[in-house]
Amino acid sequence: MPHVDRRALVLEHTTLRRPELVPELQLHLVDDIVALWKVTGEDDPPPFWAVAWLGGQALARYLLDHPDEVRGRRVLDLGSGSGLVAFAARRAGAAEVLAADIDPFCATVIELNGLANDLSVDVTLDDLLADGPPDVDVVLAGDVWYEREMAERVMTWLRGSSARVLLGDPGRAYLPQDGWVELGSYDVPTTRELEGVESKRVRVFSPATR
């Protein structure tokens, strides 16, 4: 979408809301992601940054309830989208937080959501999966298993990281079924338009070998 004023578009087409499972934070969100996609341009990536996805909500909740996982540590939020998980890590006391997403809109949205929460995180639009994992203490990934290619890239990449890895997932099709330790689970309200149900059980994992 060339020459778009991303900041103005986000402010016009979203509203500040508090995710059901993480009321400590507020985000610029929409009810109808398809309608927003028509605005941002259907040749561009879907505006995933305008939804508080279930895996991200569960992971953010877990971090706020277990701040020792990230307090004082260097944290990477992979596939950050709205920045929900990154901001939860920051609120929980992480020393440094890098939010990574390849959609240029995310840089704008994360800045706006940071202002709304009086929190700041660093942002990169680089495809970190194309290189080796950065030197961080904790890698966070909420709801990244929705496509086969993406899931395979993430798994290969995570195997090369020595960091503590925490994942949030609502049962996406391409999450590998073995090799995880469940750390927590949450019933997260959602909508039939997004998930086909009104609530989903969402789990937080860490690799069994870490």
Secondary structure as UniProt FT lines:
FT   TURN            2..3
FT   HELIX           6..13
FT   STRAND          15..17
FT   TURN            20..21
FT   TURN            23..24
FT   STRAND          27..29
FT   HELIX           33..40
FT   TURN            42..43
FT   HELIX           48..50
FT   HELIX           54..65
FT   HELIX           67..69
FT   TURN            70..72
FT   STRAND          74..78
FT   TURN            81..82
FT   HELIX           84..91
FT   TURN            92..93
FT   STRAND          96..100
FT   HELIX           104..117
FT   STRAND          122..124
FT   HELIX           128..130
FT   STRAND          138..142
FT   HELIX           148..159
FT   STRAND          164..169
FT   TURN            173..174
FT   STRAND          180..189
FT   HELIX           192..195
FT   STRAND          199..207
FT   TURN            208..209
//
